[in-house]
Amino acid sequence: NRLSVELGCVEWLACEKASQLNCTHAFSGSGADALFAGFDSFRNVLAVKGLEGVQDSILRRSMDWNKTDGNRLRVLASWFSLQVACPVMVAPFLSDSLNVPVHEKIRSSDDSLRKHALRSLALKMGLPFALALQSKKALQYGSGASKLLARLRRVRAV
């Protein structure tokens, strides 16, 4: 699908750069949005289905992660002979994260920040306030991959 291509393009470039730097391992924050209600779509789920709906969505996305995002990351990393690790999706952290109450992840359907439990943990670990509470853009948007691929689709359509 389009989203997987957009994400894969950025991940490909990151793996390529890691390989050029002679790295053998790469780390990714992939999975955090699924575990901590970080996707914007969680606001809509909360508005329509409440906290229980958000919890169901978190469980479904977290369980699907390995065969979607996780698989894509492993395939791309292996292309460059890299081992990839996604610490938030490792068993102890994953199971603890799933037990964090939903209201500590997303506070309302107007919550534009989200991932509050993860941000709180970042502050406790000593990350600067501005960094821990900074609004984040999705990988495909912050990198410009989405715009670039949309431009390519328009050029090819002409």
N, CA, C and O atoms as a GROMACS GRO file, in nm:
protein
  632
    1ASN      N    1   0.082  -0.119   0.000
    1ASN     CA    2   0.000   0.000   0.000
    1ASN      C    3   0.087   0.126   0.000
    1ASN      O    4   0.208   0.119   0.022
    2ARG      N    5   0.025   0.238  -0.024
    2ARG     CA    6   0.100   0.364  -0.038
    2ARG      C    7   0.180   0.398   0.087
    2ARG      O    8   0.297   0.436   0.078
    3LEU      N    9   0.118   0.383   0.205
    3LEU     CA   10   0.187   0.416   0.330
    3LEU      C   11   0.312   0.331   0.348
    3LEU      O   12   0.416   0.382   0.389
    4SER      N   13   0.301   0.203   0.320
    4SER     CA   14   0.416   0.115   0.334
    4SER      C   15   0.530   0.155   0.239
    4SER      O   16   0.647   0.145   0.275
    5VAL      N   17   0.495   0.198   0.120
    5VAL     CA   18   0.597   0.244   0.024
    5VAL      C   19   0.663   0.371   0.076
    5VAL      O   20   0.785   0.384   0.071
    6GLU      N   21   0.581   0.466   0.126
    6GLU     CA   22   0.637   0.591   0.178
    6GLU      C   23   0.733   0.565   0.294
    6GLU      O   24   0.843   0.620   0.298
    7LEU      N   25   0.690   0.481   0.388
    7LEU     CA   26   0.775   0.448   0.502
    7LEU      C   27   0.898   0.371   0.456
    7LEU      O   28   1.010   0.397   0.502
    8GLY      N   29   0.877   0.276   0.367
    8GLY     CA   30   0.987   0.194   0.318
    8GLY      C   31   1.095   0.274   0.248
    8GLY      O   32   1.213   0.242   0.260
    9CYS      N   33   1.057   0.378   0.176
    9CYS     CA   34   1.156   0.464   0.109
    9CYS      C   35   1.249   0.529   0.210
    9CYS      O   36   1.371   0.530   0.192
   10VAL      N   37   1.192   0.582   0.317
   10VAL     CA   38   1.273   0.648   0.421
   10VAL      C   39   1.358   0.545   0.495
   10VAL      O   40   1.475   0.569   0.523
   11GLU      N   41   1.298   0.432   0.527
   11GLU     CA   42   1.373   0.328   0.597
   11GLU      C   43   1.486   0.273   0.510
   11GLU      O   44   1.594   0.242   0.560
   12TRP      N   45   1.462   0.261   0.381
   12TRP     CA   46   1.565   0.218   0.287
   12TRP      C   47   1.684   0.312   0.293
   12TRP      O   48   1.799   0.269   0.305
   13LEU      N   49   1.656   0.442   0.284
   13LEU     CA   50   1.764   0.542   0.287
   13LEU      C   51   1.840   0.539   0.419
   13LEU      O   52   1.962   0.554   0.421
   14ALA      N   53   1.768   0.519   0.529
   14ALA     CA   54   1.834   0.510   0.660
   14ALA      C   55   1.924   0.387   0.668
   14ALA      O   56   2.036   0.395   0.718
   15CYS      N   57   1.875   0.275   0.618
   15CYS     CA   58   1.956   0.152   0.617
   15CYS      C   59   2.077   0.167   0.525
   15CYS      O   60   2.187   0.123   0.558
   16GLU      N   61   2.055   0.230   0.411
   16GLU     CA   62   2.165   0.253   0.317
   16GLU      C   63   2.274   0.337   0.383
   16GLU      O   64   2.392   0.306   0.372
   17LYS      N   65   2.234   0.444   0.453
   17LYS     CA   66   2.331   0.531   0.520
   17LYS      C   67   2.403   0.455   0.631
   17LYS      O   68   2.525   0.468   0.646
   18ALA      N   69   2.330   0.376   0.708
   18ALA     CA   70   2.393   0.296   0.814
   18ALA      C   71   2.496   0.201   0.755
   18ALA      O   72   2.604   0.183   0.812
   19SER      N   73   2.463   0.141   0.643
   19SER     CA   74   2.556   0.050   0.575
   19SER      C   75   2.681   0.124   0.528
   19SER      O   76   2.792   0.074   0.542
   20GLN      N   77   2.661   0.243   0.472
   20GLN     CA   78   2.775   0.323   0.426
   20GLN      C   79   2.867   0.360   0.542
   20GLN      O   80   2.988   0.377   0.523
   21LEU      N   81   2.810   0.373   0.661
   21LEU     CA   82   2.888   0.406   0.780
   21LEU      C   83   2.945   0.280   0.848
   21LEU      O   84   2.999   0.287   0.959
   22ASN      N   85   2.931   0.166   0.780
   22ASN     CA   86   2.980   0.037   0.829
   22ASN      C   87   2.913  -0.007   0.959
   22ASN      O   88   2.975  -0.075   1.041
   23CYS      N   89   2.790   0.032   0.979
   23CYS     CA   90   2.714  -0.015   1.096
   23CYS      C   91   2.668  -0.158   1.070
   23CYS      O   92   2.647  -0.199   0.956
   24THR      N   93   2.655  -0.232   1.176
   24THR     CA   94   2.604  -0.369   1.166
   24THR      C   95   2.464  -0.381   1.223
   24THR      O   96   2.392  -0.477   1.197
   25HIS      N   97   2.425  -0.281   1.303
   25HIS     CA   98   2.294  -0.280   1.368
   25HIS      C   99   2.226  -0.145   1.348
   25HIS      O  100   2.293  -0.042   1.338
   26ALA      N  101   2.095  -0.148   1.342
   26ALA     CA  102   2.016  -0.025   1.333
   26ALA      C  103   1.904  -0.034   1.435
   26ALA      O  104   1.853  -0.143   1.465
   27PHE      N  105   1.866   0.080   1.488
   27PHE     CA  106   1.757   0.086   1.585
   27PHE      C  107   1.644   0.171   1.530
   27PHE      O  108   1.668   0.269   1.460
   28SER      N  109   1.522   0.133   1.564
   28SER     CA  110   1.406   0.205   1.515
   28SER      C  111   1.305   0.224   1.628
   28SER      O  112   1.292   0.139   1.717
   29GLY      N  113   1.235   0.335   1.624
   29GLY     CA  114   1.128   0.360   1.720
   29GLY      C  115   0.994   0.307   1.671
   29GLY      O  116   0.890   0.332   1.731
   30SER      N  117   0.999   0.233   1.562
   30SER     CA  118   0.876   0.178   1.505
   30SER      C  119   0.803   0.095   1.609
   30SER      O  120   0.863   0.017   1.683
   31GLY      N  121   0.672   0.113   1.614
   31GLY     CA  122   0.588   0.041   1.708
   31GLY      C  123   0.537   0.130   1.820
   31GLY      O  124   0.434   0.100   1.881
   32ALA      N  125   0.608   0.239   1.849
   32ALA     CA  126   0.569   0.326   1.960
   32ALA      C  127   0.432   0.391   1.937
   32ALA      O  128   0.354   0.404   2.030
   33ASP      N  129   0.404   0.430   1.814
   33ASP     CA  130   0.274   0.492   1.785
   33ASP      C  131   0.160   0.393   1.804
   33ASP      O  132   0.052   0.431   1.849
   34ALA      N  133   0.183   0.268   1.768
   34ALA     CA  134   0.079   0.166   1.787
   34ALA      C  135   0.057   0.137   1.935
   34ALA      O  136  -0.057   0.123   1.980
   35LEU      N  137   0.165   0.129   2.012
   35LEU     CA  138   0.156   0.095   2.154
   35LEU      C  139   0.102   0.208   2.242
   35LEU      O  140   0.034   0.184   2.342
   36PHE      N  141   0.133   0.332   2.203
   36PHE     CA  142   0.101   0.445   2.290
   36PHE      C  143  -0.001   0.541   2.230
   36PHE      O  144  -0.006   0.658   2.268
   37ALA      N  145  -0.083   0.492   2.137
   37ALA     CA  146  -0.191   0.571   2.078
   37ALA      C  147  -0.138   0.698   2.013
   37ALA      O  148  -0.197   0.806   2.028
   38GLY      N  149  -0.028   0.686   1.943
   38GLY     CA  150   0.034   0.802   1.881
   38GLY      C  151  -0.022   0.841   1.746
   38GLY      O  152  -0.011   0.956   1.704
   39PHE      N  153  -0.083   0.746   1.676
   39PHE     CA  154  -0.139   0.778   1.545
   39PHE      C  155  -0.258   0.872   1.562
   39PHE      O  156  -0.336   0.860   1.656
   40ASP      N  157  -0.271   0.965   1.469
   40ASP     CA  158  -0.382   1.061   1.473
   40ASP      C  159  -0.516   0.989   1.470
   40ASP      O  160  -0.613   1.038   1.528
   41SER      N  161  -0.522   0.875   1.404
   41SER     CA  162  -0.648   0.801   1.394
   41SER      C  163  -0.702   0.758   1.530
   41SER      O  164  -0.822   0.733   1.544
   42PHE      N  165  -0.616   0.749   1.631
   42PHE     CA  166  -0.662   0.713   1.765
   42PHE      C  167  -0.756   0.819   1.822
   42PHE      O  168  -0.843   0.788   1.903
   43ARG      N  169  -0.739   0.944   1.781
   43ARG     CA  170  -0.830   1.050   1.828
   43ARG      C  171  -0.971   1.023   1.777
   43ARG      O  172  -1.068   1.040   1.851
   44ASN      N  173  -0.982   0.980   1.652
   44ASN     CA  174  -1.114   0.948   1.596
   44ASN      C  175  -1.174   0.826   1.664
   44ASN      O  176  -1.294   0.822   1.693
   45VAL      N  177  -1.091   0.725   1.689
   45VAL     CA  178  -1.138   0.605   1.757
   45VAL      C  179  -1.191   0.642   1.895
   45VAL      O  180  -1.296   0.593   1.937
   46LEU      N  181  -1.120   0.728   1.967
   46LEU     CA  182  -1.162   0.770   2.099
   46LEU      C  183  -1.297   0.842   2.093
   46LEU      O  184  -1.385   0.819   2.176
   47ALA      N  185  -1.312   0.929   1.994
   47ALA     CA  186  -1.436   1.006   1.980
   47ALA      C  187  -1.555   0.914   1.951
   47ALA      O  188  -1.666   0.940   1.999
   48VAL      N  189  -1.534   0.810   1.873
   48VAL     CA  190  -1.644   0.724   1.830
   48VAL      C  191  -1.665   0.604   1.923
   48VAL      O  192  -1.779   0.569   1.955
   49LYS      N  193  -1.556   0.541   1.967
   49LYS     CA  194  -1.567   0.415   2.041
   49LYS      C  195  -1.519   0.421   2.185
   49LYS      O  196  -1.528   0.322   2.258
   50GLY      N  197  -1.468   0.537   2.227
   50GLY     CA  198  -1.424   0.553   2.365
   50GLY      C  199  -1.292   0.484   2.394
   50GLY      O  200  -1.225   0.433   2.304
   51LEU      N  201  -1.256   0.483   2.524
   51LEU     CA  202  -1.128   0.426   2.567
   51LEU      C  203  -1.117   0.277   2.534
   51LEU      O  204  -1.009   0.229   2.500
   52GLU      N  205  -1.227   0.205   2.544
   52GLU     CA  206  -1.225   0.062   2.512
   52GLU      C  207  -1.193   0.039   2.364
   52GLU      O  208  -1.120  -0.054   2.330
   53GLY      N  209  -1.247   0.124   2.278
   53GLY     CA  210  -1.217   0.115   2.136
   53GLY      C  211  -1.071   0.144   2.107
   53GLY      O  212  -1.010   0.081   2.021
   54VAL      N  213  -1.015   0.241   2.180
   54VAL     CA  214  -0.872   0.272   2.163
   54VAL      C  215  -0.788   0.153   2.206
   54VAL      O  216  -0.694   0.116   2.137
   55GLN      N  217  -0.823   0.093   2.321
   55GLN     CA  218  -0.748  -0.024   2.369
   55GLN      C  219  -0.754  -0.137   2.267
   55GLN      O  220  -0.652  -0.201   2.241
   56ASP      N  221  -0.869  -0.162   2.210
   56ASP     CA  222  -0.883  -0.266   2.108
   56ASP      C  223  -0.794  -0.235   1.988
   56ASP      O  224  -0.728  -0.324   1.934
   57SER      N  225  -0.793  -0.109   1.947
   57SER     CA  226  -0.712  -0.067   1.832
   57SER      C  227  -0.563  -0.081   1.862
   57SER      O  228  -0.486  -0.124   1.776
   58ILE      N  229  -0.523  -0.046   1.984
   58ILE     CA  230  -0.382  -0.061   2.026
   58ILE      C  231  -0.342  -0.208   2.019
   58ILE      O  232  -0.237  -0.242   1.965
   59LEU      N  233  -0.426  -0.295   2.074
   59LEU     CA  234  -0.395  -0.439   2.072
   59LEU      C  235  -0.384  -0.492   1.930
   59LEU      O  236  -0.290  -0.564   1.897
   60ARG      N  237  -0.480  -0.456   1.845
   60ARG     CA  238  -0.480  -0.503   1.706
   60ARG      C  239  -0.356  -0.452   1.632
   60ARG      O  240  -0.287  -0.530   1.566
   61ARG      N  241  -0.327  -0.324   1.642
   61ARG     CA  242  -0.211  -0.268   1.572
   61ARG      C  243  -0.080  -0.326   1.624
   61ARG      O  244   0.012  -0.353   1.546
   62SER      N  245  -0.071  -0.345   1.753
   62SER     CA  246   0.051  -0.400   1.812
   62SER      C  247   0.074  -0.544   1.768
   62SER      O  248   0.187  -0.584   1.741
   63MET      N  249  -0.033  -0.620   1.762
   63MET     CA  250  -0.021  -0.760   1.719
   63MET      C  251   0.008  -0.770   1.570
   63MET      O  252   0.075  -0.864   1.526
   64ASP      N  253  -0.042  -0.676   1.490
   64ASP     CA  254  -0.018  -0.676   1.346
   64ASP      C  255   0.120  -0.622   1.309
   64ASP      O  256   0.169  -0.647   1.199
   65TRP      N  257   0.182  -0.549   1.400
   65TRP     CA  258   0.309  -0.481   1.372
   65TRP      C  259   0.415  -0.575   1.316
   65TRP      O  260   0.484  -0.541   1.220
   66ASN      N  261   0.428  -0.692   1.376
   66ASN     CA  262   0.534  -0.784   1.336
   66ASN      C  263   0.523  -0.827   1.190
   66ASN      O  264   0.625  -0.842   1.122
   67LYS      N  265   0.401  -0.847   1.141
   67LYS     CA  266   0.386  -0.891   1.002
   67LYS      C  267   0.376  -0.774   0.903
   67LYS      O  268   0.378  -0.797   0.782
   68THR      N  269   0.366  -0.653   0.952
   68THR     CA  270   0.360  -0.537   0.861
   68THR      C  271   0.489  -0.455   0.873
   68THR      O  272   0.585  -0.479   0.800
   69ASP      N  273   0.491  -0.361   0.965
   69ASP     CA  274   0.608  -0.273   0.981
   69ASP      C  275   0.734  -0.350   1.019
   69ASP      O  276   0.842  -0.326   0.964
   70GLY      N  277   0.720  -0.442   1.112
   70GLY     CA  278   0.836  -0.520   1.155
   70GLY      C  279   0.897  -0.600   1.041
   70GLY      O  280   1.019  -0.603   1.025
   71ASN      N  281   0.813  -0.664   0.964
   71ASN     CA  282   0.861  -0.742   0.850
   71ASN      C  283   0.930  -0.653   0.747
   71ASN      O  284   1.037  -0.686   0.696
   72ARG      N  285   0.868  -0.539   0.716
   72ARG     CA  286   0.927  -0.447   0.618
   72ARG      C  287   1.066  -0.402   0.666
   72ARG      O  288   1.160  -0.399   0.587
   73LEU      N  289   1.077  -0.367   0.793
   73LEU     CA  290   1.206  -0.323   0.848
   73LEU      C  291   1.311  -0.434   0.841
   73LEU      O  292   1.426  -0.409   0.803
   74ARG      N  293   1.272  -0.555   0.876
   74ARG     CA  294   1.369  -0.666   0.872
   74ARG      C  295   1.417  -0.693   0.730
   74ARG      O  296   1.536  -0.717   0.708
   75VAL      N  297   1.325  -0.688   0.633
   75VAL     CA  298   1.362  -0.714   0.494
   75VAL      C  299   1.456  -0.606   0.443
   75VAL      O  300   1.558  -0.636   0.382
   76LEU      N  301   1.423  -0.480   0.469
   76LEU     CA  302   1.509  -0.370   0.424
   76LEU      C  303   1.645  -0.376   0.491
   76LEU      O  304   1.748  -0.358   0.424
   77ALA      N  305   1.648  -0.401   0.620
   77ALA     CA  306   1.776  -0.408   0.692
   77ALA      C  307   1.862  -0.523   0.640
   77ALA      O  308   1.983  -0.508   0.624
   78SER      N  309   1.800  -0.637   0.614
   78SER     CA  310   1.877  -0.752   0.567
   78SER      C  311   1.937  -0.725   0.429
   78SER      O  312   2.045  -0.776   0.397
   79TRP      N  313   1.870  -0.645   0.348
   79TRP     CA  314   1.922  -0.607   0.217
   79TRP      C  315   2.060  -0.542   0.231
   79TRP      O  316   2.147  -0.556   0.145
   80PHE      N  317   2.077  -0.469   0.342
   80PHE     CA  318   2.204  -0.399   0.368
   80PHE      C  319   2.287  -0.471   0.473
   80PHE      O  320   2.379  -0.412   0.530
   81SER      N  321   2.257  -0.597   0.498
   81SER     CA  322   2.329  -0.680   0.596
   81SER      C  323   2.329  -0.617   0.735
   81SER      O  324   2.430  -0.621   0.806
   82LEU      N  325   2.218  -0.560   0.773
   82LEU     CA  326   2.202  -0.499   0.905
   82LEU      C  327   2.108  -0.584   0.990
   82LEU      O  328   2.016  -0.648   0.939
   83GLN      N  329   2.131  -0.582   1.118
   83GLN     CA  330   2.036  -0.635   1.214
   83GLN      C  331   1.957  -0.514   1.263
   83GLN      O  332   2.016  -0.412   1.297
   84VAL      N  333   1.825  -0.524   1.267
   84VAL     CA  334   1.744  -0.411   1.312
   84VAL      C  335   1.677  -0.447   1.444
   84VAL      O  336   1.630  -0.559   1.464
   85ALA      N  337   1.674  -0.350   1.534
   85ALA     CA  338   1.610  -0.369   1.664
   85ALA      C  339   1.507  -0.258   1.685
   85ALA      O  340   1.532  -0.141   1.656
   86CYS      N  341   1.392  -0.297   1.735
   86CYS     CA  342   1.285  -0.202   1.769
   86CYS      C  343   1.256  -0.223   1.917
   86CYS      O  344   1.170  -0.303   1.953
   87PRO      N  345   1.328  -0.152   2.004
   87PRO     CA  346   1.321  -0.178   2.149
   87PRO      C  347   1.181  -0.175   2.208
   87PRO      O  348   1.153  -0.249   2.302
   88VAL      N  349   1.092  -0.090   2.156
   88VAL     CA  350   0.958  -0.084   2.216
   88VAL      C  351   0.876  -0.209   2.184
   88VAL      O  352   0.773  -0.233   2.248
   89MET      N  353   0.920  -0.288   2.087
   89MET     CA  354   0.844  -0.407   2.051
   89MET      C  355   0.906  -0.536   2.108
   89MET      O  356   0.868  -0.646   2.070
   90VAL      N  357   1.001  -0.520   2.199
   90VAL     CA  358   1.063  -0.635   2.266
   90VAL      C  359   0.974  -0.676   2.383
   90VAL      O  360   0.918  -0.592   2.453
   91ALA      N  361   0.962  -0.806   2.403
   91ALA     CA  362   0.866  -0.865   2.496
   91ALA      C  363   0.847  -0.791   2.630
   91ALA      O  364   0.734  -0.754   2.660
   92PRO      N  365   0.949  -0.768   2.711
   92PRO     CA  366   0.921  -0.705   2.840
   92PRO      C  367   0.859  -0.565   2.826
   92PRO      O  368   0.762  -0.532   2.894
   93PHE      N  369   0.914  -0.484   2.738
   93PHE     CA  370   0.862  -0.349   2.720
   93PHE      C  371   0.724  -0.354   2.657
   93PHE      O  372   0.634  -0.279   2.696
   94LEU      N  373   0.708  -0.441   2.559
   94LEU     CA  374   0.579  -0.455   2.489
   94LEU      C  375   0.468  -0.492   2.586
   94LEU      O  376   0.362  -0.428   2.587
   95SER      N  377   0.490  -0.593   2.668
   95SER     CA  378   0.384  -0.636   2.760
   95SER      C  379   0.356  -0.530   2.866
   95SER      O  380   0.241  -0.508   2.901
   96ASP      N  381   0.460  -0.464   2.917
   96ASP     CA  382   0.438  -0.356   3.014
   96ASP      C  383   0.360  -0.242   2.951
   96ASP      O  384   0.272  -0.184   3.014
   97SER      N  385   0.392  -0.209   2.825
   97SER     CA  386   0.325  -0.099   2.755
   97SER      C  387   0.178  -0.128   2.733
   97SER      O  388   0.094  -0.038   2.743
   98LEU      N  389   0.145  -0.252   2.703
   98LEU     CA  390   0.006  -0.289   2.681
   98LEU      C  391  -0.076  -0.280   2.811
   98LEU      O  392  -0.198  -0.270   2.806
   99ASN      N  393  -0.007  -0.283   2.925
   99ASN     CA  394  -0.076  -0.272   3.054
   99ASN      C  395  -0.091  -0.128   3.103
   99ASN      O  396  -0.158  -0.105   3.204
  100VAL      N  397  -0.030  -0.033   3.033
  100VAL     CA  398  -0.047   0.108   3.071
  100VAL      C  399  -0.190   0.149   3.036
  100VAL      O  400  -0.235   0.127   2.924
  101PRO      N  401  -0.262   0.209   3.131
  101PRO     CA  402  -0.400   0.249   3.103
  101PRO      C  403  -0.410   0.344   2.983
  101PRO      O  404  -0.325   0.432   2.965
  102VAL      N  405  -0.512   0.325   2.904
  102VAL     CA  406  -0.530   0.403   2.781
  102VAL      C  407  -0.536   0.552   2.810
  102VAL      O  408  -0.482   0.632   2.733
  103HIS      N  409  -0.599   0.591   2.921
  103HIS     CA  410  -0.611   0.735   2.951
  103HIS      C  411  -0.475   0.799   2.980
  103HIS      O  412  -0.465   0.921   2.984
  104GLU      N  413  -0.371   0.717   3.002
  104GLU     CA  414  -0.235   0.771   3.019
  104GLU      C  415  -0.161   0.780   2.886
  104GLU      O  416  -0.048   0.827   2.881
  105LYS      N  417  -0.225   0.735   2.780
  105LYS     CA  418  -0.166   0.741   2.647
  105LYS      C  419  -0.229   0.852   2.564
  105LYS      O  420  -0.159   0.927   2.496
  106ILE      N  421  -0.360   0.863   2.571
  106ILE     CA  422  -0.435   0.965   2.497
  106ILE      C  423  -0.541   1.020   2.592
  106ILE      O  424  -0.609   0.944   2.661
  107ARG      N  425  -0.555   1.151   2.595
  107ARG     CA  426  -0.641   1.212   2.696
  107ARG      C  427  -0.779   1.253   2.645
  107ARG      O  428  -0.876   1.254   2.722
  108SER      N  429  -0.788   1.286   2.519
  108SER     CA  430  -0.918   1.326   2.463
  108SER      C  431  -0.911   1.317   2.311
  108SER      O  432  -0.804   1.296   2.253
  109SER      N  433  -1.025   1.332   2.249
  109SER     CA  434  -1.027   1.328   2.102
  109SER      C  435  -0.965   1.454   2.043
  109SER      O  436  -0.943   1.462   1.922
  110ASP      N  437  -0.939   1.554   2.126
  110ASP     CA  438  -0.871   1.676   2.081
  110ASP      C  439  -0.722   1.673   2.113
  110ASP      O  440  -0.652   1.771   2.089
  111ASP      N  441  -0.673   1.563   2.166
  111ASP     CA  442  -0.534   1.550   2.211
  111ASP      C  443  -0.440   1.544   2.091
  111ASP      O  444  -0.429   1.440   2.026
  112SER      N  445  -0.374   1.654   2.062
  112SER     CA  446  -0.285   1.656   1.945
  112SER      C  447  -0.144   1.606   1.980
  112SER      O  448  -0.066   1.579   1.890
  113LEU      N  449  -0.112   1.593   2.108
  113LEU     CA  450   0.022   1.548   2.148
  113LEU      C  451   0.030   1.395   2.156
  113LEU      O  452   0.118   1.334   2.095
  114ARG      N  453  -0.060   1.334   2.232
  114ARG     CA  454  -0.067   1.189   2.250
  114ARG      C  455   0.063   1.129   2.305
  114ARG      O  456   0.159   1.201   2.332
  115LYS      N  457   0.066   0.999   2.321
  115LYS     CA  458   0.181   0.924   2.374
  115LYS      C  459   0.230   0.980   2.509
  115LYS      O  460   0.350   0.986   2.533
  116HIS      N  461   0.137   1.021   2.596
  116HIS     CA  462   0.174   1.086   2.721
  116HIS      C  463   0.256   0.997   2.814
  116HIS      O  464   0.350   1.044   2.877
  117ALA      N  465   0.223   0.869   2.823
  117ALA     CA  466   0.298   0.778   2.910
  117ALA      C  467   0.443   0.768   2.863
  117ALA      O  468   0.535   0.766   2.946
  118LEU      N  469   0.464   0.760   2.735
  118LEU     CA  470   0.599   0.751   2.680
  118LEU      C  471   0.675   0.881   2.702
  118LEU      O  472   0.794   0.879   2.733
  119ARG      N  473   0.608   0.993   2.687
  119ARG     CA  474   0.670   1.124   2.708
  119ARG      C  475   0.708   1.141   2.856
  119ARG      O  476   0.812   1.197   2.888
  120SER      N  477   0.621   1.093   2.945
  120SER     CA  478   0.648   1.098   3.088
  120SER      C  479   0.773   1.017   3.123
  120SER      O  480   0.858   1.060   3.201
  121LEU      N  481   0.783   0.900   3.063
  121LEU     CA  482   0.901   0.815   3.083
  121LEU      C  483   1.027   0.885   3.033
  121LEU      O  484   1.132   0.879   3.098
  122ALA      N  485   1.017   0.952   2.919
  122ALA     CA  486   1.132   1.025   2.864
  122ALA      C  487   1.179   1.133   2.961
  122ALA      O  488   1.300   1.151   2.981
  123LEU      N  489   1.086   1.204   3.022
  123LEU     CA  490   1.122   1.307   3.121
  123LEU      C  491   1.188   1.245   3.243
  123LEU      O  492   1.287   1.298   3.294
  124LYS      N  493   1.134   1.132   3.291
  124LYS     CA  494   1.192   1.064   3.408
  124LYS      C  495   1.334   1.015   3.378
  124LYS      O  496   1.417   1.007   3.468
  125MET      N  497   1.360   0.983   3.251
  125MET     CA  498   1.493   0.935   3.212
  125MET      C  499   1.591   1.050   3.188
  125MET      O  500   1.708   1.027   3.159
  126GLY      N  501   1.541   1.174   3.199
  126GLY     CA  502   1.630   1.290   3.188
  126GLY      C  503   1.633   1.359   3.054
  126GLY      O  504   1.715   1.449   3.033
  127LEU      N  505   1.546   1.321   2.962
  127LEU     CA  506   1.542   1.394   2.834
  127LEU      C  507   1.493   1.536   2.860
  127LEU      O  508   1.408   1.558   2.946
  128PRO      N  509   1.546   1.632   2.786
  128PRO     CA  510   1.502   1.770   2.804
  128PRO      C  511   1.351   1.783   2.780
  128PRO      O  512   1.295   1.716   2.694
  129PHE      N  513   1.289   1.870   2.858
  129PHE     CA  514   1.146   1.894   2.852
  129PHE      C  515   1.101   1.924   2.709
  129PHE      O  516   1.003   1.866   2.661
  130ALA      N  517   1.171   2.014   2.642
  130ALA     CA  518   1.132   2.054   2.505
  130ALA      C  519   1.136   1.936   2.409
  130ALA      O  520   1.052   1.927   2.319
  131LEU      N  521   1.230   1.847   2.426
  131LEU     CA  522   1.242   1.732   2.337
  131LEU      C  523   1.133   1.628   2.367
  131LEU      O  524   1.070   1.575   2.276
  132ALA      N  525   1.112   1.599   2.494
  132ALA     CA  526   1.015   1.497   2.534
  132ALA      C  527   0.872   1.538   2.497
  132ALA      O  528   0.788   1.453   2.467
  133LEU      N  529   0.844   1.667   2.500
  133LEU     CA  530   0.708   1.713   2.476
  133LEU      C  531   0.689   1.775   2.337
  133LEU      O  532   0.584   1.832   2.308
  134GLN      N  533   0.790   1.764   2.254
  134GLN     CA  534   0.781   1.817   2.118
  134GLN      C  535   0.680   1.740   2.037
  134GLN      O  536   0.675   1.617   2.042
  135SER      N  537   0.599   1.812   1.962
  135SER     CA  538   0.504   1.748   1.871
  135SER      C  539   0.584   1.682   1.759
  135SER      O  540   0.677   1.741   1.705
  136LYS      N  541   0.547   1.561   1.725
  136LYS     CA  542   0.621   1.486   1.623
  136LYS      C  543   0.540   1.475   1.495
  136LYS      O  544   0.417   1.471   1.498
  137LYS      N  545   0.612   1.470   1.384
  137LYS     CA  546   0.548   1.443   1.254
  137LYS      C  547   0.573   1.297   1.219
  137LYS      O  548   0.675   1.239   1.256
  138ALA      N  549   0.480   1.240   1.148
  138ALA     CA  550   0.497   1.103   1.102
  138ALA      C  551   0.618   1.097   1.009
  138ALA      O  552   0.648   1.193   0.937
  139LEU      N  553   0.687   0.985   1.010
  139LEU     CA  554   0.810   0.966   0.933
  139LEU      C  555   0.795   1.006   0.787
  139LEU      O  556   0.881   1.075   0.732
  140GLN      N  557   0.687   0.964   0.725
  140GLN     CA  558   0.668   0.989   0.582
  140GLN      C  559   0.644   1.138   0.553
  140GLN      O  560   0.673   1.184   0.443
  141TYR      N  561   0.592   1.212   0.651
  141TYR     CA  562   0.567   1.354   0.631
  141TYR      C  563   0.690   1.438   0.669
  141TYR      O  564   0.730   1.527   0.594
  142GLY      N  565   0.749   1.408   0.783
  142GLY     CA  566   0.867   1.482   0.828
  142GLY      C  567   0.985   1.469   0.735
  142GLY      O  568   1.066   1.561   0.723
  143SER      N  569   0.996   1.356   0.668
  143SER     CA  570   1.106   1.331   0.575
  143SER      C  571   1.080   1.390   0.437
  143SER      O  572   1.173   1.407   0.358
  144GLY      N  573   0.954   1.420   0.407
  144GLY     CA  574   0.918   1.469   0.275
  144GLY      C  575   0.888   1.358   0.175
  144GLY      O  576   0.858   1.386   0.059
  145ALA      N  577   0.896   1.233   0.219
  145ALA     CA  578   0.874   1.120   0.128
  145ALA      C  579   0.734   1.121   0.069
  145ALA      O  580   0.716   1.092  -0.049
  146SER      N  581   0.636   1.154   0.149
  146SER     CA  582   0.498   1.154   0.101
  146SER      C  583   0.479   1.256  -0.012
  146SER      O  584   0.416   1.225  -0.114
  147LYS      N  585   0.533   1.375   0.006
  147LYS     CA  586   0.522   1.480  -0.097
  147LYS      C  587   0.597   1.440  -0.224
  147LYS      O  588   0.547   1.459  -0.335
  148LEU      N  589   0.716   1.387  -0.207
  148LEU     CA  590   0.796   1.348  -0.322
  148LEU      C  591   0.728   1.239  -0.403
  148LEU      O  592   0.724   1.246  -0.526
  149LEU      N  593   0.675   1.138  -0.336
  149LEU     CA  594   0.608   1.030  -0.408
  149LEU      C  595   0.478   1.079  -0.474
  149LEU      O  596   0.442   1.032  -0.582
  150ALA      N  597   0.408   1.172  -0.409
  150ALA     CA  598   0.288   1.230  -0.470
  150ALA      C  599   0.324   1.306  -0.597
  150ALA      O  600   0.254   1.299  -0.697
  151ARG      N  601   0.435   1.379  -0.592
  151ARG     CA  602   0.483   1.453  -0.709
  151ARG      C  603   0.519   1.356  -0.822
  151ARG      O  604   0.488   1.381  -0.938
  152LEU      N  605   0.585   1.246  -0.786
  152LEU     CA  606   0.620   1.147  -0.887
  152LEU      C  607   0.497   1.084  -0.952
  152LEU      O  608   0.495   1.059  -1.072
  153ARG      N  609   0.394   1.060  -0.870
  153ARG     CA  610   0.269   1.004  -0.925
  153ARG      C  611   0.206   1.101  -1.022
  153ARG      O  612   0.155   1.060  -1.126
  154ARG      N  613   0.206   1.230  -0.990
  154ARG     CA  614   0.149   1.330  -1.080
  154ARG      C  615   0.227   1.339  -1.211
  154ARG      O  616   0.167   1.349  -1.318
  155VAL      N  617   0.359   1.336  -1.203
  155VAL     CA  618   0.443   1.344  -1.323
  155VAL      C  619   0.420   1.223  -1.412
  155VAL      O  620   0.412   1.237  -1.534
  156ARG      N  621   0.410   1.106  -1.352
  156ARG     CA  622   0.388   0.985  -1.430
  156ARG      C  623   0.250   0.982  -1.493
  156ARG      O  624   0.230   0.918  -1.596
  157ALA      N  625   0.153   1.050  -1.430
  157ALA     CA  626   0.016   1.053  -1.482
  157ALA      C  627   0.004   1.144  -1.603
  157ALA      O  628  -0.090   1.130  -1.682
  158VAL      N  629   0.097   1.236  -1.618
  158VAL     CA  630   0.091   1.332  -1.729
  158VAL      C  631   0.140   1.270  -1.857
  158VAL      O  632   0.142   1.336  -1.961
   0.00000   0.00000   0.00000
